[in-house]
């Protein structure tokens, strides 16, 4: 591990690093020297690993070979990083069509771990790991944990669901690798979660933003003030979009001093560890020696210039079991390549604007749920819990938003004022009229995993 701005890549002892880290405000730990390599060296590593991966996949994975043949491209055609755009895309549907192991580059006998999605919309997407893949995964998560402020002195409570979901075990092994003590509490039984935080003096919380808010809510119901009575100093949040407004809402519940950093990944690519936010809060650094990012126009598939917003496409260049090439994530973001103040040279992806498949088309207008969330969280009298309902009356879309009040009020005038404010802000933000229904605190459903806030009933 090295600290930002270090003159040497020599790794110090854990105690020396933590002492240095805590004595210098604004200095953060960097886990590996690769995170600070010059751009030309990063690109040299990327090209070498890309060429090896494409050759291996073409030889060992029949569906890839067929796709590449149809696109008229051979492994020897990949001479530069720009040639990546010649390769065909891979989508989640390709994984379902080749369920369970059709896209794997190794036999089942080489796998040591298998994960899968829930499969709620069809066949699940299956991912597998070799022993080498698990080492890669652990390395990547160790990096993003350090980016987010974690140290080996932390007690890390993991409130992701353990099981086929990759999030819990991914963060578990990465944090354990940097020396943190792990509390694998999973999700559910929120009162017991608060008890663990008190008794074990948990200093680092791993959760979705919505469940982190729920835990703070439960703590207050128990008479426990998170900022005063708990030791949590960092929240490493993921698996959900973290907007600036949601970050501010978390500070309201957990206190102004808690450090909230976001990280990104998805099961198909590896799990958590693809990228993570550093203490500068200026985007999430991508582990570029393991993943090559591109931004494309989601409609045309054309690669967009650096700095433009579009769909994130990721190529895995070090995975052995399931090395996906040009995987379309559906996530909307942009990339920045300037060196970060933290000392890292890996490019950064802007915190997500949403997903192309989450985008709602309402009366011809493109709407992201994150835009509605931004409006709701800007109104002081409202809580962070809401529900978006879409219906069709005749030939017209009807948008209804149910949102909880932060506090109970019996004043009709106050309720009317809040409703009018929300409707007006939504009109400005979206250009649409919406029906706003204010409901009492603790009325709407709470979520322990990814929050499901949209009910699209138009097809019914």
BELNORSUL-V44084 format. One record per residue. N is the residue number from 1. RES is the residue in three letters. D_FIRST is the distance of its C-alpha to the first C-alpha in Angstrom with 1 decimal. Layout:
BEGIN
{{N & RES & D_FIRST} {N & RES & D_FIRST}}
END
This chain:
BEGIN
{{1 & UNK & 0.0} {2 & UNK & 3.8} {3 & UNK & 6.9} {4 & UNK & 9.9} {5 & UNK & 12.3} {6 & UNK & 10.4} {7 & UNK & 12.7} {8 & UNK & 10.6} {9 & UNK & 8.0} {10 & UNK & 7.8} {11 & UNK & 5.0} {12 & UNK & 6.6} {13 & UNK & 8.2} {14 & UNK & 7.9} {15 & UNK & 11.1} {16 & UNK & 10.3} {17 & UNK & 7.6} {18 & UNK & 10.3} {19 & UNK & 13.0} {20 & UNK & 11.9} {21 & UNK & 11.5} {22 & UNK & 14.8} {23 & UNK & 16.6} {24 & UNK & 16.3} {25 & UNK & 17.8} {26 & UNK & 16.7} {27 & UNK & 13.2} {28 & UNK & 10.6} {29 & UNK & 7.0} {30 & UNK & 5.8} {31 & UNK & 4.1} {32 & UNK & 5.5} {33 & UNK & 7.8} {34 & UNK & 10.8} {35 & UNK & 10.6} {36 & UNK & 11.8} {37 & UNK & 14.2} {38 & UNK & 17.9} {39 & UNK & 20.3} {40 & UNK & 22.3} {41 & UNK & 19.5} {42 & UNK & 18.6} {43 & UNK & 22.4} {44 & UNK & 22.9} {45 & UNK & 20.5} {46 & UNK & 22.2} {47 & UNK & 25.6} {48 & UNK & 25.0} {49 & UNK & 23.8} {50 & UNK & 26.5} {51 & UNK & 29.2} {52 & UNK & 28.2} {53 & UNK & 28.0} {54 & UNK & 31.4} {55 & UNK & 33.1} {56 & UNK & 32.0} {57 & UNK & 33.0} {58 & UNK & 36.3} {59 & UNK & 37.1} {60 & UNK & 36.2} {61 & UNK & 36.7} {62 & UNK & 40.4} {63 & UNK & 40.1} {64 & UNK & 37.6} {65 & UNK & 39.9} {66 & UNK & 42.8} {67 & UNK & 41.1} {68 & UNK & 40.0} {69 & UNK & 43.6} {70 & UNK & 45.1} {71 & UNK & 43.0} {72 & UNK & 44.1} {73 & UNK & 40.6} {74 & UNK & 39.4} {75 & UNK & 36.0} {76 & UNK & 37.1} {77 & UNK & 37.7} {78 & UNK & 33.9} {79 & UNK & 33.6} {80 & UNK & 31.4} {81 & UNK & 29.2} {82 & UNK & 32.3} {83 & UNK & 34.1} {84 & UNK & 32.0} {85 & UNK & 34.7} {86 & UNK & 37.3} {87 & UNK & 35.9} {88 & UNK & 37.4} {89 & UNK & 35.7} {90 & UNK & 34.9} {91 & UNK & 35.7} {92 & UNK & 35.6} {93 & UNK & 39.3} {94 & UNK & 38.5} {95 & UNK & 36.4} {96 & UNK & 39.3} {97 & UNK & 41.8} {98 & UNK & 40.0} {99 & UNK & 39.3} {100 & UNK & 37.8} {101 & UNK & 36.3} {102 & UNK & 38.1} {103 & UNK & 35.0} {104 & UNK & 32.9} {105 & UNK & 32.1} {106 & UNK & 32.1} {107 & UNK & 34.6} {108 & UNK & 34.4} {109 & UNK & 34.0} {110 & UNK & 30.5} {111 & UNK & 29.3} {112 & UNK & 27.6} {113 & UNK & 27.4} {114 & UNK & 29.8} {115 & UNK & 29.5} {116 & UNK & 32.2} {117 & UNK & 33.2} {118 & UNK & 36.0} {119 & UNK & 38.6} {120 & UNK & 40.6} {121 & UNK & 42.0} {122 & UNK & 42.7} {123 & UNK & 41.0} {124 & UNK & 37.3} {125 & UNK & 34.6} {126 & UNK & 33.1} {127 & UNK & 29.6} {128 & UNK & 28.4} {129 & UNK & 25.4} {130 & UNK & 25.1} {131 & UNK & 22.8} {132 & UNK & 20.7} {133 & UNK & 20.9} {134 & UNK & 19.5} {135 & UNK & 16.4} {136 & UNK & 16.1} {137 & UNK & 16.8} {138 & UNK & 14.2} {139 & UNK & 11.4} {140 & UNK & 13.0} {141 & UNK & 13.5} {142 & UNK & 10.0} {143 & UNK & 9.2} {144 & UNK & 12.4} {145 & UNK & 12.0} {146 & UNK & 9.1} {147 & UNK & 11.4} {148 & UNK & 14.2} {149 & UNK & 13.0} {150 & UNK & 12.2} {151 & UNK & 10.5} {152 & UNK & 11.1} {153 & UNK & 14.2} {154 & UNK & 15.9} {155 & UNK & 19.0} {156 & UNK & 19.1} {157 & UNK & 22.6} {158 & UNK & 23.0} {159 & UNK & 26.3} {160 & UNK & 26.5} {161 & UNK & 29.2} {162 & UNK & 28.2} {163 & UNK & 30.2} {164 & UNK & 30.6} {165 & UNK & 28.6} {166 & UNK & 25.1} {167 & UNK & 23.5} {168 & UNK & 23.4} {169 & UNK & 22.1} {170 & UNK & 19.5} {171 & UNK & 17.9} {172 & UNK & 18.6} {173 & UNK & 16.6} {174 & UNK & 13.6} {175 & UNK & 13.5} {176 & UNK & 14.5} {177 & UNK & 11.6} {178 & UNK & 9.1} {179 & UNK & 11.8} {180 & UNK & 14.2} {181 & UNK & 17.9} {182 & UNK & 19.8} {183 & UNK & 23.4} {184 & UNK & 24.8} {185 & UNK & 27.8} {186 & UNK & 28.4} {187 & UNK & 31.1} {188 & UNK & 34.5} {189 & UNK & 36.1} {190 & UNK & 34.6} {191 & UNK & 36.2} {192 & UNK & 34.4} {193 & UNK & 31.1} {194 & UNK & 31.8} {195 & UNK & 32.9} {196 & UNK & 29.5} {197 & UNK & 27.7} {198 & UNK & 30.0} {199 & UNK & 30.0} {200 & UNK & 26.3} {201 & UNK & 25.2} {202 & UNK & 23.2} {203 & UNK & 20.6} {204 & UNK & 19.4} {205 & UNK & 22.0} {206 & UNK & 21.8} {207 & UNK & 25.1} {208 & UNK & 27.2} {209 & UNK & 28.2} {210 & UNK & 31.8} {211 & UNK & 31.0} {212 & UNK & 28.8} {213 & UNK & 32.0} {214 & UNK & 34.1} {215 & UNK & 32.2} {216 & UNK & 32.6} {217 & UNK & 36.3} {218 & UNK & 36.8} {219 & UNK & 35.3} {220 & UNK & 37.8} {221 & UNK & 40.6} {222 & UNK & 39.7} {223 & UNK & 39.9} {224 & UNK & 36.1} {225 & UNK & 34.7} {226 & UNK & 31.1} {227 & UNK & 30.2} {228 & UNK & 32.0} {229 & UNK & 31.9} {230 & UNK & 28.6} {231 & UNK & 25.0} {232 & UNK & 23.4} {233 & UNK & 21.2} {234 & UNK & 19.5} {235 & UNK & 21.2} {236 & UNK & 19.4} {237 & UNK & 22.5} {238 & UNK & 23.5} {239 & UNK & 26.4} {240 & UNK & 28.6} {241 & UNK & 29.0} {242 & UNK & 27.6} {243 & UNK & 29.9} {244 & UNK & 29.7} {245 & UNK & 32.8} {246 & UNK & 31.3} {247 & UNK & 28.2} {248 & UNK & 30.8} {249 & UNK & 32.7} {250 & UNK & 29.8} {251 & UNK & 29.4} {252 & UNK & 33.1} {253 & UNK & 32.7} {254 & UNK & 29.4} {255 & UNK & 29.6} {256 & UNK & 28.6} {257 & UNK & 25.3} {258 & UNK & 23.6} {259 & UNK & 20.7} {260 & UNK & 21.7} {261 & UNK & 19.6} {262 & UNK & 20.8} {263 & UNK & 19.4} {264 & UNK & 21.4} {265 & UNK & 22.4} {266 & UNK & 25.5} {267 & UNK & 26.5} {268 & UNK & 28.1} {269 & UNK & 24.9} {270 & UNK & 22.6} {271 & UNK & 22.5} {272 & UNK & 19.9} {273 & UNK & 16.8} {274 & UNK & 18.7} {275 & UNK & 17.7} {276 & UNK & 16.5} {277 & UNK & 17.3} {278 & UNK & 15.1} {279 & UNK & 16.5} {280 & UNK & 18.8} {281 & UNK & 20.8} {282 & UNK & 21.9} {283 & UNK & 21.5} {284 & UNK & 19.1} {285 & UNK & 16.7} {286 & UNK & 17.7} {287 & UNK & 15.5} {288 & UNK & 17.8} {289 & UNK & 16.9} {290 & UNK & 18.3} {291 & UNK & 20.9} {292 & UNK & 23.4} {293 & UNK & 24.9} {294 & UNK & 28.5} {295 & UNK & 30.8} {296 & UNK & 34.4} {297 & UNK & 37.7} {298 & UNK & 38.1} {299 & UNK & 41.9} {300 & UNK & 42.1} {301 & UNK & 38.7} {302 & UNK & 38.5} {303 & UNK & 35.1} {304 & UNK & 34.9} {305 & UNK & 33.8} {306 & UNK & 30.4} {307 & UNK & 30.5} {308 & UNK & 33.3} {309 & UNK & 33.2} {310 & UNK & 33.9} {311 & UNK & 32.8} {312 & UNK & 29.3} {313 & UNK & 29.4} {314 & UNK & 26.4} {315 & UNK & 26.3} {316 & UNK & 24.1} {317 & UNK & 23.2} {318 & UNK & 21.3} {319 & UNK & 23.1} {320 & UNK & 25.5} {321 & UNK & 27.7} {322 & UNK & 28.5} {323 & UNK & 27.3} {324 & UNK & 29.1} {325 & UNK & 30.1} {326 & UNK & 30.8} {327 & UNK & 30.8} {328 & UNK & 32.5} {329 & UNK & 30.6} {330 & UNK & 33.4} {331 & UNK & 30.9} {332 & UNK & 31.9} {333 & UNK & 29.3} {334 & UNK & 28.6} {335 & UNK & 25.8} {336 & UNK & 24.5} {337 & UNK & 22.9} {338 & UNK & 22.4} {339 & UNK & 19.1} {340 & UNK & 17.8} {341 & UNK & 17.7} {342 & UNK & 14.1} {343 & UNK & 13.2} {344 & UNK & 13.0} {345 & UNK & 15.7} {346 & UNK & 16.2} {347 & UNK & 19.7} {348 & UNK & 20.4} {349 & UNK & 23.2} {350 & UNK & 25.3} {351 & UNK & 25.7} {352 & UNK & 28.4} {353 & UNK & 32.0} {354 & UNK & 33.2} {355 & UNK & 34.2} {356 & UNK & 37.1} {357 & UNK & 38.6} {358 & UNK & 38.3} {359 & UNK & 40.3} {360 & UNK & 43.7} {361 & UNK & 46.8} {362 & UNK & 49.2} {363 & UNK & 52.5} {364 & UNK & 51.1} {365 & UNK & 48.1} {366 & UNK & 44.4} {367 & UNK & 42.7} {368 & UNK & 39.2} {369 & UNK & 38.8} {370 & UNK & 36.0} {371 & UNK & 38.7} {372 & UNK & 40.8} {373 & UNK & 38.0} {374 & UNK & 37.3} {375 & UNK & 41.0} {376 & UNK & 41.1} {377 & UNK & 38.2} {378 & UNK & 39.7} {379 & UNK & 42.7} {380 & UNK & 42.2} {381 & UNK & 44.8} {382 & UNK & 43.1} {383 & UNK & 40.5} {384 & UNK & 37.7} {385 & UNK & 39.6} {386 & UNK & 41.8} {387 & UNK & 43.5} {388 & UNK & 44.7} {389 & UNK & 47.9} {390 & UNK & 49.5} {391 & UNK & 53.2} {392 & UNK & 56.0} {393 & UNK & 59.4} {394 & UNK & 61.8} {395 & UNK & 60.1} {396 & UNK & 57.7} {397 & UNK & 54.1} {398 & UNK & 53.8} {399 & UNK & 50.5} {400 & UNK & 50.2} {401 & UNK & 47.3} {402 & UNK & 47.3} {403 & UNK & 45.0} {404 & UNK & 44.8} {405 & UNK & 45.8} {406 & UNK & 43.4} {407 & UNK & 46.4} {408 & UNK & 49.9} {409 & UNK & 52.7} {410 & UNK & 56.4} {411 & UNK & 57.2} {412 & UNK & 58.4} {413 & UNK & 58.1} {414 & UNK & 54.4} {415 & UNK & 53.7} {416 & UNK & 55.7} {417 & UNK & 53.8} {418 & UNK & 50.3} {419 & UNK & 51.6} {420 & UNK & 53.0} {421 & UNK & 49.8} {422 & UNK & 47.7} {423 & UNK & 50.3} {424 & UNK & 50.4} {425 & UNK & 46.7} {426 & UNK & 46.5} {427 & UNK & 49.4} {428 & UNK & 47.7} {429 & UNK & 44.4} {430 & UNK & 45.9} {431 & UNK & 49.4} {432 & UNK & 50.7} {433 & UNK & 52.7} {434 & UNK & 51.2} {435 & UNK & 52.7} {436 & UNK & 50.7} {437 & UNK & 51.2} {438 & UNK & 49.9} {439 & UNK & 49.4} {440 & UNK & 48.9} {441 & UNK & 45.5} {442 & UNK & 44.2} {443 & UNK & 46.4} {444 & UNK & 44.2} {445 & UNK & 42.2} {446 & UNK & 38.6} {447 & UNK & 35.9} {448 & UNK & 33.2} {449 & UNK & 31.8} {450 & UNK & 32.3} {451 & UNK & 35.0} {452 & UNK & 38.2} {453 & UNK & 40.0} {454 & UNK & 42.4} {455 & UNK & 45.7} {456 & UNK & 47.4} {457 & UNK & 51.0} {458 & UNK & 52.6} {459 & UNK & 53.1} {460 & UNK & 55.0}}
END
